[in-house]
């Protein structure tokens, strides 16, 4: 068996349990077939911690996770704090990689998930031991509609990211759209498209008829990307048209969003749940009729894949990698920012919902995005490279 090491810039941790959870799901998918070690480094939140570093080790089947925390500085001016934090981050990563090498030897593959910041350590491994380097990018920051995009980042960030990509043996992308953007920026590096992974044991169709026509939507506190406010405006118009429906909005939300919902008279039909566990997301998906994603920019939203695996058709914008997965058999595509198109799609779903075959939507999605499929695809890629 090949020794495989993942270095993650994003991964679930004590302060942010949902951060990079899509990376962890790909890891769990691969671990169905291969021995895998993941190393992730983050600031720790334990203010009274005596040590500068501490490690949380998780083992499940063939997957071993090392979540390494370093004590965040807090007694210096902000620029000095940032410098000390960076040094501690690199020191923690170097120590953990050294410990890994002593115990396991040199891996055949080092695979970085999100190049900044974990990619720097991966470059050292590639140069020292002449091993294969793969880079998966999950960030939507190569779209200029994202205010926090690659092109607006500082020079040192762009230089490091460019160096990591141009030195990679293969770029892995969850969508063709992102893969082409990366090749346009960093040269004709081989790109392999491998989807995000969905836990098919959680996301599957619920038997029985839907009692209430329910839309479901994922939002965020920084809702510029998700454009939830525009969705609320369309739902208000849908209510005035006399249709019967409700909408569940999950994820972190701002007070402004809830206030706007109340101003529009949607208090009895729109429910904000806040952040909920992954298993609860599955339950809401299974009992919903339609997922609505009115984003301004995206890569490959996991919520869309999860909805499809539950047999739930999707209304989504024609941005990023979304048109690669949504078609007339499993949803409706609309133009970003076009609220009239969104309203028409909402109405069409209510009026002609029976044209969607939920069982077939689920079957195709689970076959394309389930753990077994994604795990096999990543494993096969490694075998081709070694």
SULPE-V481306 format. One record per run of one state. SS is the DSSP state (~ for helix, > for strand, _ for the rest). FROM is the first residue (numbers start at 1). TO is the last residue. If there is no record, write none. Layout:
# SULPE-V481306
ss from to
SS FROM TO
SS FROM TO
This chain:
# SULPE-V481306
ss from to
_ 1 3
> 4 8
_ 9 20
~ 21 30
_ 31 35
> 36 44
_ 45 52
> 53 60
_ 61 62
> 63 71
_ 72 77
~ 78 104
_ 105 108
> 109 113
_ 114 118
~ 119 129
_ 130 131
> 132 137
_ 138 149
~ 150 152
_ 153 154
~ 155 167
_ 168 169
> 170 173
_ 174 175
~ 176 186
_ 187 190
> 191 193
_ 194 197
> 198 198
_ 199 213
> 214 218
_ 219 227
~ 228 240
_ 241 245
> 246 250
_ 251 254
~ 255 263
_ 264 269
> 270 274
_ 275 277
~ 278 286
_ 287 289
> 290 293
_ 294 301
~ 302 309
_ 310 312
> 313 317
_ 318 321
~ 322 324
_ 325 330
> 331 334
_ 335 338
~ 339 351
_ 352 352
~ 353 355
_ 356 357
~ 358 369
> 370 370
~ 371 385
_ 386 386
